[in-house]
Amino acid sequence: MLFKRLLLSAVSATVALAPMAATAAPVGAVVAQGASDEAEAYAGPRLVVTVVVDQLSANLFNQYRSRFTGGFKRLIDEGLVHANGFQTHGVTETCPGHSTVLTGMHPTHTGIGVNFSADDATGEGRYCLASEVNTLAHGQITDNGNVGTELLKVDTLGDWLQVQRPDSRVFAVSGKDRGAMNLAGHNGRAFWFTKGFGLTTFVRPGESAEERLAPVAQYNTRFPAAEQGQNWKANNAYCQSLAEDIEVVDGTFKSVVPPQNIGFDGSPTQDEETLKAATYLLQSQRLGQGKAVDMLGVSLSATDKIGHTYGTQGPEMCEQLMRLDAALGDFLSELDKVEGGVVLALTADHGGADIIERTHARGFPYAHRASFAVVEEANAALRQQFNLDFDPLQRGSSGLRIVDTQKRALAEPLRSQIARAAVPMLDSKGDFAMVVFRDELLQDPIMETIQPEELTVRERMRLSAVDGVSADLMTALKPGVATGGRLGGNMSAHGQPWNYDRKVPIIFWTPHAAGQERFMPIRTIDIAPTLANIIEVETPKLDGRCIDLNLGESPVCPVE
């Protein structure tokens, strides 16, 4: 097929698409049945694959480019490589990052500002994709509890596709629920691993768990053996040369492969198994083999767990990337067999930093573990100023909440009064580069982000701000400063507005095309409109823009 030989040649003459009409289906709408005449005439690729490698920073991708021999090498040799891709926002966590990829929207618009927030009324923790009505298909409350897509405020490429072409099917698989659900959208089928079971999903009221699990039921029969059979051996001589002992907060960290206390979700086996599950869905569902356009999302979670637990510059991450490279190569070989043609986009939900102590030793003396003494000092001052018998500032994973003795949100006007008093006590003090009151930040306009590296820190944080979700006082630590550091727990971190956490690779690929390097920055929010244009799907107004991928003379994207 000509499409497989030259990237996008089958769609280089597509007409410009008008924005979706105001009567488009709302978030989570049930799609209609039947295919349109327009879909019957469609001549482009029949399968769209989206791969998100959790915590694959552009720095890490570029560091290992010369060592890849498998799937990453194929993507580099045959794809359009944007090594300067960006997550534009400031709170660079997994759930917000995934939410940008197929919605074309900043987290401030997707409603997914952080991984975890808190319920203002109760003070209890709230997960980014928590659900009050759904259950889990495997029948137990595990992982992040009952989940669903109700808190995702916008639709995804898969949702637009299924509204306009109801015969299309959308699947996603991941090691994490938030990876799968953000890629599957409201109406797709999202599956993720849960310990001791295999792939699970959520079940809405009136749905059957058996029916929801049907696409992966046979796959799950073999999963327990795969989970128990994980192994992490020292396979690569270069990776082994990176072994060392590092003195950290509470002892000596032995950075070696195999590491101690290996679990399925913290080893290369998880990503290998995720790609096997994706291949199973590809084959069993015959994705891309019919007249309709299908979608398959693959979120690979092990790089994130390994990065947190062992850092990014040791033998553990090296071995992870080498094994992922090989597994990805096998997966791409399966995509070669899809007769309907494939277009694939690969990116990451965020970047990440190495272990602070190793960063310090390697020429960045400012790297250190964060101190929050200034928060204690601010709490003491606020208690006195407002005649309080409790500390009003509570530290969370992404900022500071203003709470009462029950950890519930303080009522107005006291909440705002405390916030405005606290900001000058904290902003640019201690290890904080910025502290800003969320309510005031939400009043800022959203700046044009086509040059994402030029955004100020405040502008980056604005793109993460979500009313009722983000912390009352949104915070950014200074570069090279991180929390954590516990042996056996998180040794390194991400989530900050600096480019080592924001900068990610973005690659568009189709089998056996001519590769091309593109150095100008693009954003993860540009992926959805670009893919939508390729498969001739109309979109609503988005934060992202269509990127011209055509290797010929005619532009692919609509002219605005």
N, C-alpha and C positions, 0 to 999 in steps of 0.2 A: 504494500500500500504506500502511495506517495507520501502520505502524512507521516509515515514512520521514517522516511528518508530525509525530509527537510522540515525543520520545526515550523509548524503552523502554516505550511504551504497550502493546506486544504482550506484554510479560512482567511487567507490574505485579502480576499476580495469581499469580505462580509461588509454589509452596510452598517453605518453608524446607528447605535441603538438609542432610542429616546428613554428618558427616565420613566420608571414604573409609575403608572397612574395612581392617583390618590386613593383609588378604590381597591388597591392591592390587599391581599389577605392579611389580617392582623397577625401579631406574634402568636405562634402555636396553633394557627388555624388548621382545621382538617382539610386536606386537599380533596379536590374533586376527582372523578374517575374519567378515563378516556383520554386518548392522545389527540393533539391538534394536528391539522393539516400542515402547519408550519413545522412541527416536529418531524413529521414524515419526510419533509423535504430537506432536513438537516443533513449536512455532509461532513461534519467535523468529527473529532474524536469522540468515541462512545464511553470512555472512562476517564474520570478526573480523580487523581490520587493526590492527597495532601499528607505530607509527612512532617511532623513536628518533633524535633529532637530536643527533649527537655534539657535546658542548661547548656546547649551547644553555642557558646559565644563565638563571635567572628574571630576573636583572638585564638581560641582553641582550634577552630576549623583551619585557620591559616597556618597555625603552628604545625599541624600534621598533614598538610596538603601533599607534601613530597613523599610521605610514607604510605599513603593510601594506595592500595592495589585492587580493591574490589568495587563495591557499589559507589562509594564516594568518588573514586577515580572516574568511573563511568559518568557520573553526574557532572564532574568537572570537565571531562573531555567532550561530552556530548550536549551539555546544557548551557544555558545562559546564566553565568555565575555573577551574582551581585554580592561581592564580598563585603560591601559596606551597606548591609541592610540594618534597619533600626526598628526596635520597639520604641515608639516615640515618647511614651509616658514615663513617669518618674518612679512609681511603685512597681518595680519589675518582679512580679511574682507569677507563679504558674497559671493560676486561674485567669487573671487579667490578660496575661500574654496570649494564652490560647483564645481568649474571647475576641481578639482583634483579627485573627488570621482569616476566618471565613465570613466575618460580618462586615469588614471594611470600615469599622468604627473604633474610635478611641474608647478606653474603658469608662470614661465619664459618660459616654452614651450607651455602652453595652450594659451598664449597671453593675459590672463586675470589677470593682475597684481594688479588692484585696482577696487573699485566700480565705481569711477568717476575720470576722468582725464581731460585734456584740449587739444583742437586742437591747435597745435603749430602755425599754419598759421593764425588763427583767434582769438585765446585766449578764445574762447567759450568752455563751458563745454561739455564733451563727456562721455556718459554713457558706461559702460563696454560691453553691448550688443546692442548698438545703431545700427540702420540700415538706410541707405540712400534710400533704394528701397522698403521696406515693408510698409504696413499699419497695423492698428489694426482692428480686426474683428468686434468690436462693433461700429466702425465708428466715433470715437472721438479720439482726441489726449489727453490722460490722463496718469497719473503715470509717467513713464520714457520716454514717447514719442514713436515713432516708433522703434520697436526692431526686432531682429532676431539673428541668430547664425553666421553671417558672420565673426565677430571678434574672434570667438572661432577657433583657428588655427589647432586644432587636432580633430580627431574623437573620439567617445565614444563607450562604450560597445554596446549600441543599434545600432549604425551605423555599427560596425563590424558584429553584429548578422544579421542585415537586408541584408547586402551584401552577407553573406554566406548562409542565410536561408530567402529568400525573403518573405515567408509566415508569418514570425514573425511580431508581432505588438508591438509598443513601445509607451507608454503614460506616461505623468507626470503631476502632479497637485500640485499647491503651492499657498500660499498667495502672493508670489512675482514672478514677471516674471523671474528674474535671477535664482530663485530656480528651476522653472519648466524647463526652456530652457536648463540649464546645465545638467539636468538629462535626458531630452528627446533626446538631441543630435541634429544633423543636420536634420535627417530624421524622427524623432519621432513626436508625437503630444503633444505639451506643452500647458497647460491651467493654468491660474492664475486668481485670483479675482481682479475685478476692481469695484470701488464703484458705487452702484446703478444699476449694470448690472448683475453681476455674474461672471462666468468664461469666459474669453476672450482668444484670441491667436493672433499671427501675421499672416498676409496674404502676400504671395509672389506675385510678378507680374504674372498675368495670372491665379491666383487662385481665387476661389470664397469664400467670407466670409461665406456664408451660408453653403458651404460644409465643410469649416474648423471648423465651430462651431457645425456641425451636431452631433458629439458624445456627446456633453453636452447640446444640445438645450433643451431637456426635463428637465434636471436638472435645468437649468437656470430659468424655469418658476416658481420654488418655492423659488428661492434665495432671492428676495426682502423681503419676510416675515422672512426668516432666519436672514438676515442682520439687520432688524429692531427689531427682537426679541431677540437680544443678551442680556444676563443678567449675572451679576457677583455678586452673593450673598456670604455672609460669611457662608461657609458650613463646614469648618474644624476647630475644636477647637484648635489644635496645631498651625495651621497657624495664627489664631487670636491672639495667645499669642505672636506673633512676632511684633505686632503693636507698633509703637513708633513715636515720633516727632523728626525730625532731622534738625538742623540748617545748611542750605546750602548757596550758594553764594548770592542768592537774596531773602531769607526769610526762613520760616519754612515749611519743607516738612512733611506732615502728611502721614505716611506710614501705610495705613489701607486698608481693603477690606470691601465694594467696594470702589475703589478710585474715585476721581472726574474726570469728563470729559472723560468717557469711550467711546471708539470707537470700531467698529467691529474688526479692525486690531490690536488693542491693548488689546484684551481680550481673555480669553480661548475659546470663541465661535469660533474664526477664525480657530484654529486648529481642533476643533470638527467638524466644517463644512468642512474643507479640507479632513479629514478622511471619512466623509460621501460622499464627491465627489469622493474620491478614491474608496470607496465601490460601488458607482454608476457605475463608469467605469468598475470595476471588474465584476459586474453582467451584465450590459447592453452589454458589449463587449465580455462577456464569456471568459475572459482572463485565459489562462492556461487550457482551456477545450478542445483544439483541438490537432492536431499532432505537431504543431509548438510550439517553445518556445516564450512566450510573456514576456514583461517587463512592470513594473509599478513603476514609481518614485513618491515619496511623500515627498515634502519639507514642513515642518511645521514651520511657520514663527512667531507665536505669542510669543514664548519664547524670541526671539530677541527684539521685540518691547517692551515687558514687562520689560526685563532686562535693556534696555536703559532708559525707562521712570521711573521705580521704583527701579531699582537695583536688585540684586540677593539674598539678604539675608532677605528680608521682607516678610510679609504675601502675597503680590501680587504674587511673584514668587512661593511661597509655594502652594497657591491655583491653580496657573497655572499648576504646575507639577502634582498635585493630579488629576485635571480634565483631563489633557492629558493622564495620566496613565490609567484612566477609559476608555477614548475614544479609546486609543490604544488597550486596551483589547477587545473592541467590534470589532475593525478592525481585530485583529488576529483571532477572532472567525470566521469571514467571510473567512479568508484564510484557516482555517481548512477544509472548504467545497470544496476547489479546488482539484478535483480528480486527476489532472495531477501532483500534487506535487509542493511544494513551497520551495524556498530558499530565505531568506531575509537577507539583511545587513542593520544595523542601525548605524549611526554615526552623527557627527555634522560638520558644516562648519568652526566653530571656537569656542573658549570659550568666556569668558567675565569676567569683574571685577565688584565688587559691587560699590555702591555710595562711593566716596572718603572719605567724611566726616564720614561715618559709619565705613569704613575701618580704618581710623585714630583713631577713638574712641575704636576700638577693637584690639589695640595692635600693629599697624603698624604706628608709628609716622611720617614716611617718606611720607606717602600718602598725596598728596595735588593737587590742581588745577595747571595746567601748566602755567608758565610765559614765554612769548616770548620776554622779554626785550633784550635778546642777539641777536635776529633777528633785532630789531630796531637799536641796536648798530652796528651790521655788515653792515646794509644798509647805515648807516651814514659813516662808514669807506670806504665802496665800492664807494659811491658817490664821496668822496674826492680822493680816489686812482685812479679812472678811469674817473674823471672829468665829472660826470653824473649829470643831473638835475632831476633825478627820482630815486625811490627806485627799484633796480633790483630784489630783493628777494620778492616773493609773497607766502604767506602761503596757502597751500591747505590741503585737508583732510589727505594726506599721505606723505607730504613732502613739499619742497620748489621749486617753479618754478623760472627760471631766465627769466625775461620778460622786454619788452619795455614799453613805456607809454600807449600803447593800449592793454597791457596784452598778447601780442604775444611773441613767443619765440625769444630771441635775436639771431642774426646771428653770425656765426663763423667768426673770432676766438674769438670775445669778449665774447660769451657765456662761452666757456671753460676757458678763462682767469679769468672771474669772479668766476666761480665755484671753480677753484683751489685756488683762493685767499680766498673764503668764508669758505671753509672746515676747515682750522685751526682756524678761528674765532669762529666756532660753535661746532665742534666735541668735545664731552665730556665737554661742557660748559653749564652753566645754567641747565635747565631741560633736555637737550639732552644727552642721553647715547651714541649715534652715529649719525654722519652726514657724508654721503659718496656721492661722485659724481657718478651718475648712469653710465656714460660712462666708468669710470674706474672700477666700480664694475662688469660691463658686461665682462670685460677682465679676471676676476677671473675664475678659473675652477669650475665646479660644483662638490662638494665633495660627496662621498658616504654617504648616509643618513640612513643606516640601524639602526644606533643608533642615532635617531634624537635629543635626549636630550643632546648629546655631541657636537652638532654643535655650533660654535661660533656665536655671533650675526651677524657678517659680512657674514658668510656662510648662515645663515637663510635669511638675506636680499637679498643675491645673488639669492636665489630661487624665489624671488618675482620680480626681476628686468626684465622689458620688455621695449625694446627700443621704444621710441615714446609714451609710455603709462605711465610708472612710472615717478615720479617727477624728475627734474634735480638733486636735492639734496635729496636723500632718507634719512629719519630721523627715529630714534627710541627714544622715551621718556624713562626716567629712570623708573625702576619698581615702581609701585604704583602712578605714575603721570598720570593724565588724563586731557583732555580738557572738555569743556562743563560745565554743572552744573546749567542749567536754569530750574526753576520751570515750569512744563508743557512741557518741551523739554527733551533733553537727559541729564539724571542725571548720567549715567554711560556709559562706553565706552569699546571698544575692538580695535583690529587692531595692537597691538604691538607684538614684537617677544618673549615675555616672556611666560613661560609655562602655566600660567593661561589663556592665550589667544590661545595657540597652542594645549594644551592637551585635547583630546576628547575621549569619549567612542567609541569603534568599536565592534559590536556584529554581529555574523553570527548565523542564526537561521533557523530551520525547525520544523514544529509542532511535539510535543511530543518526541523530542530527549532527550538524556541525556545531561544535562548541564555540563559545564566545565569552570573553571577560568584559564585564561592565563595572566601571569604577565609581560612577556617580551614585550617591545614596538613594535608596528607595526604602519604603516602610512596609511592615507587615500588613498594614491596612490597605496597601495597594494590591495585595494578592487576590482578594475576592473580586474586585472589579475587573482585574486582568483576566482571571479565569472565566468570569461571567461573559466577558466579551468573546473569548475563544469559543465558548459553547453556545453563544447567541442567546443568553438569558438576560432579560431586562432587570435592572436594579433600581431600588429607590435611591434617593440622594444619599451619598456616602461621604465619610471623611476622607477615604482613600481615592486614588485616581487610577485609571486604567494605564498600564505600562505597555508601550508598543514593543511587542516581541518579534514582529515580522522581520525576517531576514531579507526580504525582497524590498522593492522600492515603495510599494503602496503601504500607507499606515494602516494599522489594524484598529487602533482605538478611535472612538468618536472624537470629532473636533469640538471642543467646548466653545 
